[in-house]
Amino acid sequence: MGTALVYHEDMTATRLLWDDPECEIERPERLTAALDRLRQRGLEQRCLLLSAREASEEELGLVHRETQVLGKEELQALSGQFDAICFHPSTFHCARLAAGAGLQLVDAVLTGAVQNGLALVRPPGHHSQRAAANGFCVFNNVAIAAAHAKQKHGLHRILVVDWDVHHGQGIQYLFEDDPSILYFSWHRYEHGRFWPFLRESDADAVGRGQGLGFTVNLPWNQVGMGNADYVAAFLHLLLPLAFEFDPELVLVSAGFDSAIGDPEGQMQATPECFAHLTQLLQVLAGGRVCAVLEGGYHLESLAESVCMTVQTLLGDPAPPLSGSMVPCQSALESIQSARAAQAPHWKSLQLQEERPPPLLPGGPVCKGAASAPSSLLDQPCLCPAPSVRTAVALTAPDITLVLPPDVIQQEGSALREETEAWARPHESLAREEALAALGKLLYLLDGMLDGQVNSGIAATPASAAAATLDVAIRRGLSHGAQRLLCVALGQLDRPPDLAHDGRSLWLNIRGKEAAALSMFHVSTPLPAMTGGFLSCILGLVLPLAYSFQPDLVLVALGPGHGLQGRHAALLAAMLRGLAGGRVLALLEEDSTPQLAGILARVLNGEAPPSLGASSVASPEDVRALMYLRGQLEPQWKMLQVGAFTPQK
């Protein structure tokens, strides 16, 4: 349905009129640099452009009171009365535009005009309180948007994700007793020694009254948090709560001072990390994600991070993450503390366990941020777009298969002699129908490995599923894939002579006993309920996958896989964050056309259907995952803070 970009050039009008080192970083170039980079990358042209309007007094009054005292003549005189605020004659106009931009974006998404979008605004908003400007923020743009979504559109569950490096205490204060708003904030805290120096920024501030558990604070107590730390926070804290909450809308306080090079955050997350965070959020709320710019004061880092966010909202696959995916010890401690504080309020964190998983000693220590951006920022990870985003290769395409217009049905096949050579070791591939399906799969896989196709779906007869998967793995490893992840569901055994050389990671969700036969060969039972399935994906599959960092992902739904379409779609959507989106799904030929269609749409960038309210994992599922985690944590560090906290 498209992506909206909301902007107005008047928001560049305000600038510092006197000497104030604290406020000088919030300058007009923050918007112009981001917008220029969006244009250079051709991203602005792909969006629906909306010109921001001013929010009305009534709309501002949804969360603020006495807004009339901020008249243009009074603004400069008020500067000294607030913390980190410098007013300009145009501040009131710009602030009303910033708030109005968020409202326009929410209206566009909730009326179905677009699927998602970004409001490129200043001044930012998340520090602003009911009757006080604060921290460069005049009106609380995201809070106003949330209140508007509730009042005008009748929403009952809104997730607000604040990835700015500062605590958005304004949003917390406004909604801390409101169970309809789940507010998540990670922020530089350093045990209370970093601005805004608030005790209520710590992990044990979880809301009050009916809102207990709906404020989630993740305080970073060291600088230098990087890609692994941010992804671990999403997998082990935010997403379990978000799935249980089941939001109807996701609002992002998108501050990019949490990115590498920023003088405020001093963190190490590279711009492509925000593509991954955005993509993980797009599996929620039917993909209805509204991002509103907050901080970000290193212009290069800001511009790159904005581009990564927008291209992901547009459906482009996230570029691979750089660096080692090993969370630092301080990050693990912070995540564990936040989980413990939230456990009394969330069933997804109350799974039975005798004691919390101990943090393993000797973990890496967070490195201090470099004084200047590293080469990771100087040369951002940009992947050339393939000519085909998604292709479907079926031996007999079903006329009832409904596909998006830009998903192609592949007609080509590998050469007969080549196909027969790959099939020769497998008796089940000798039949003509299996051979024809294999030829189409090889042709599609080669297109993916050559960079012509990004993702795809292939079919095989059920009797030849295991053999076809074996050929796909070997073909991928011999034709360019350096690390191949295979997630096999159903009755599909790992090829017996596949080398344990670290080039392939086999994860079988198959309904048998849990077993870690090696660090590269893992089997787990198929969870019985939605809650168990989510725990398996968030607590095992994705941590293993992000640790492994594959450049090709195979998802095989074999005989007896037992997944409903919406579960298969969620799995594919979340694995699409790996390998630059290079995911090949292998289905049985007798799978329903609806399953092939939904997987094609998800691999093409659409949001998966909502799972609805999630159930709690069964004790059997919990035991299986706990056993595997105990076996695998020493090798795969992304598992160290797991999906389990003791029941209080």
Disulfide bonds with the S-S distance in Angstrom:
Cys328-Cys366 1.74
